[in-house]
Amino acid sequence: MGPLRIGIDLGGTKIAGIVLDGAGRVLAEQRVATPRGDYDASLRAIAGLVAALEAQGGGTGTVGLGIPGALVPQTGRVKNANSTWLNGRALGEDLERALGRPVRLENDANCLAVSEAVDGAGEGAAVVWAVILGTGVGSGIALSGRALSGRQRIAGEWGHNPLPAPRDDERPGPACYCGRHGCLETWLSGPGLAADHARRTDRAITGEAIIAAMRAGDPAARATFAAWLDRLGRGIAGIVNVLDPDVIVLGGGLSTIPEIYEALPARVAPHVFGGGFDTPIRPSRHGDASGVRGAAWLWNGVG
């Protein structure tokens, strides 16, 4: 059966935990509320969750943690976390001290990639690129089932690159919280989809309502969705031209729109260098559980 693998996904509102056996079977799952704004309480919550999961799983295990940010390589301190109370903190060291064992930390998008590469929609593929399309936009990369973090620990930070090949009416693009304009996240996130529809129609409705209207044949909603797909295709092609992954896996709330998967390849292909595009684009197999499962698999092939 192999050793127990504990995964923790540290989100802004909840901390999710899971215990897997060596074959990837779920032995236990649990969630607790995130103590927002309180770093020490967050550490205690994670340690308590690990203890509870080990009690349910019947043993001790390796611990992997997915976080909404990354660790600065030189200092081991958190950066780029939208859970701002983590930034500047030595989260890995502090958690290892609290648990009395090594802990592996990784960006939550990379955890998605690892999960889907090990036993998900990218199982068996050497290079898996996992894209998150939700309230925010990001991505992660897994090579042979292991996270690719990069020298600056920002590999896969796709959402804060500019929209490729912008048209005149797409310049400079919407303002982004990062201080720039026209980031992919401002176009491709759920709020970005809603904001684009509002600009087109002067009607403020949710992304879910836009999709429902599109399915009902509403011309304005169909035009908004078509523009969103076109931008997604350009954004994906830019990474295909550099990384050329074996599989592209989509996660996040927008990834559950089935119309994406039939229409998207034709939006990517014209922007791929040299023409031709046959890379599979698939929804994540594990859905919302991919992040926490990927955290559990961070020790995959280690030791």
Secondary structure, DSSP 4 states (H G I P E B T S, - for coil): ---EEEEEEE-SSEEEEEEE-TT--EEEEEEEE--TT-HHHHHHHHHHHHHHHHHHHTS-EEEEEEESSEE-TTT--EES-SSGGGTT--HHHHHHHHHTS-EEEEEHHHHHHHHHHHHSTTTT-SEEEEEEESSSEEEEEEETTEE---TTS-TT--TTSBPSS--GGGSS--B-TTS-BSBHHHHHSHHHHHHHHHHHHS----HHHHHHHHHTT-HHHHHHHHHHHHHHHHHHHHHHHHH--SEEEEESGGGG-THHHHHHHHHHGGGSTTS-----EEE-SSGGGHHHHHHHGGGTT--
